[in-house]
Amino acid sequence: MTSASAVQPLSTHTTSNLSILYLGCNAGTSRHRALSLSRLGHKVQIVDPYSFLPSGRLTDYWIFHAGAYGLGKCIRDRVLAKIGSAQFDLVWVDAGSLVGAELVRDLKRQATFVLNYNVDDPFGTRDGLKWRLYLRSVPSYDLVAVVRDCNVAEAYMRGATDVLRVHRSSDEVAHAPRRLSPVPKSPSSRVRSSLSTPLRQQTRRRRPLPHRRPPPRRPRRCRRRRAAPPARSLHRTPPQRISSPGIPEPVLPAPHRRHPRQTRPEGPQTMEETVCAPVGSTDRRAAPESRC
């Protein structure tokens, strides 16, 4: 596959070439837009704000969750030191998640027109606090370009001076159609064909190598089926007492019975009879002698 290098760039819409400061990421589709401006005949200087920060997960985490808190002044000082006292016809800020309002006002002193182009949805809640600096700098831009209809009203609510809704674009070189070139047959084509065949067909074609013997098959061991547990009856039966030889049965205490009402025994009824009755006699009334 070869790229179409003969693709002609679009014709320029301006009579004179512009001096453009492109403030955006120098990779991906952001770089495609900067290169397309160069193919139009303009003089483009790319300044990547992310190049001034250490790359890594910690930086991305801080931008997403803290909104690049504390990084705005650092980016501002380094961008102004990078461009010096140069004057530009246009400043193109791509995305602008690291560009604060103070930097936009400083760029207006060195440029005739400052615009922002954002293909994301900075007014939504998907990206956390990533667009905190962008939302604060929206009123400072001369033009804000968005790709969604809903973002037009949201940008005006944020104080934008002018808003332009555009469609998403593709690069005429990076996204150009490819021309297929004939590929000569080679031993590697067999590997490609084997990768394209289904897995079932590959397993059927495989045969054991001559220097290797297939492993012997192990006989299957018969497994005994477990006996089914006895069916449980639905009616509950009282528990039966099972007596084992040599162990006496426990003696259970007799149930408590109330004693019958006892009658008063015959004996002395007065104090004198009780005192004068002989010791050891059962019938104190029949005592022959009296102590009194």
ZIWORA-V351004 format. One record per pair of residues at least 12 apart in sequence whose ideal C-beta (glycine too) atoms are under 6 Angstrom apart, sorted by the first residue. I is the first residue (numbers start at 1). GAP is how many residues later the second one is. If there is no record, write none. Layout:
# ZIWORA-V351004
i | gap
I | GAP
I | GAP
This chain:
# ZIWORA-V351004
i | gap
1 | 177
2 | 177
2 | 179
4 | 172
7 | 165
7 | 166
7 | 169
9 | 30
12 | 28
12 | 29
17 | 24
17 | 25
18 | 24
18 | 71
18 | 72
19 | 24
19 | 69
19 | 70
20 | 17
20 | 22
20 | 24
20 | 70
20 | 72
21 | 24
21 | 67
21 | 70
22 | 12
22 | 22
22 | 24
22 | 70
23 | 24
23 | 70
24 | 70
25 | 23
25 | 25
26 | 20
26 | 22
30 | 64
32 | 139
32 | 142
34 | 12
47 | 32
47 | 35
49 | 26
49 | 49
52 | 26
63 | 67
64 | 64
64 | 66
65 | 63
67 | 62
67 | 65
68 | 30
68 | 65
72 | 28
72 | 61
75 | 23
76 | 26
76 | 27
87 | 23
88 | 23
89 | 23
90 | 23
91 | 16
91 | 20
91 | 23
93 | 23
94 | 23
95 | 23
96 | 20
96 | 38
97 | 33
97 | 34
97 | 37
100 | 33
100 | 37
101 | 35
101 | 36
101 | 39
104 | 33
104 | 36
105 | 35
113 | 29
114 | 27
114 | 28
115 | 28
116 | 25
116 | 28
117 | 28
119 | 28
122 | 12
123 | 28
123 | 31
138 | 20
138 | 22
139 | 20
143 | 19
144 | 16
144 | 19
145 | 19
145 | 21
146 | 19
147 | 21
152 | 13
267 | 17
268 | 16
276 | 14
276 | 15
276 | 16
